[in-house]
Structure formats: C-alpha cells, structure tokens
Amino acid sequence: MKCAICIVVSWILAAALVLAANAWIEPFSPVLDGAAKVGALIAVGFVYMRVMRQSTLEHALLVGSLWLTMAVVVEVFEASTTGRGWFDLLGSPAHPIIRTVLLIAWVGAPALFARTRSWVSIS
C-alpha cells in the first residue's frame, strides 16, 4: 500500500512541476521548457527512489512506466473532454525531439537512481 501511495503522490508532484514549467517557461523557449520538465522529472525520480530505499531497477522502471501511463491517461481525458489536443505533460507534437526526450524521462527518471537489481549475474 505504501508503494502505491508513493507512486501516485510522486506522480502528482511530477505532473504539477511539469505543468508549472509549461505555464511559466514554455512561452519563452520550448527548449528551456523541455529541459525544465526533464529536470523536474529527474528531481522527483530522485526523491521517490530515496523514499523507497530498497527499490530495484525493475521496480524503478515499473514506476516510470506507471508515471507515463498516468500522464497519457490524463492527456487523453483532457483532450476528450475539452475537444482539442492537450499536450502539457508529454510535450507538443510540434517539437518531436523534445517530446521523445520527455517520454523517455517519464520512464527513466526513477531508474537513474536505482541501486540494486533483483537478479544476480552468473559468471
């Protein structure tokens, strides 16, 4: 239960920071906006992995996948209810490189700070 609560709370924090960067930085520069969003995701990934100290690499990738899934669900929900495209969490299709980096950052941010693996290599 603690794990699920931490995943949702950390995603809410990450989404709030990404939305704040989108509102404040994107009007000035899409590149700086993308860098700020990636930085926010990495910071939240660091905090999550410090809270969940014994998390493995596989756990971190699962968390990142869940973060990305929740971001996609929110964007689909917003697009379907507003009737127009809503790309604040995943990045605009007008900037495909920034969007790709953001998609990777959603999944990979927690994994950057994983200390252990659940499998042992056999030599």
Rosetta blueprint (number, residue, H / E / L):
1 M L
2 K H
3 C H
4 A H
5 I H
6 C H
7 I H
8 V H
9 V H
10 S H
11 W H
12 I H
13 L H
14 A H
15 A H
16 A H
17 L H
18 V H
19 L H
20 A H
21 A H
22 N H
23 A H
24 W H
25 I L
26 E L
27 P L
28 F L
29 S L
30 P H
31 V H
32 L H
33 D H
34 G H
35 A H
36 A H
37 K H
38 V H
39 G H
40 A H
41 L H
42 I H
43 A H
44 V H
45 G H
46 F H
47 V H
48 Y H
49 M H
50 R H
51 V H
52 M L
53 R L
54 Q L
55 S L
56 T E
57 L H
58 E H
59 H H
60 A H
61 L H
62 L H
63 V H
64 G H
65 S H
66 L H
67 W H
68 L H
69 T H
70 M H
71 A H
72 V H
73 V H
74 V H
75 E H
76 V H
77 F H
78 E H
79 A H
80 S H
81 T H
82 T H
83 G L
84 R L
85 G L
86 W L
87 F L
88 D L
89 L L
90 L L
91 G L
92 S L
93 P L
94 A L
95 H L
96 P H
97 I H
98 I H
99 R H
100 T H
101 V H
102 L H
103 L H
104 I H
105 A H
106 W H
107 V H
108 G H
109 A L
110 P H
111 A H
112 L H
113 F H
114 A L
115 R L
116 T E
117 R L
118 S L
119 W L
120 V L
121 S L
122 I L
123 S L
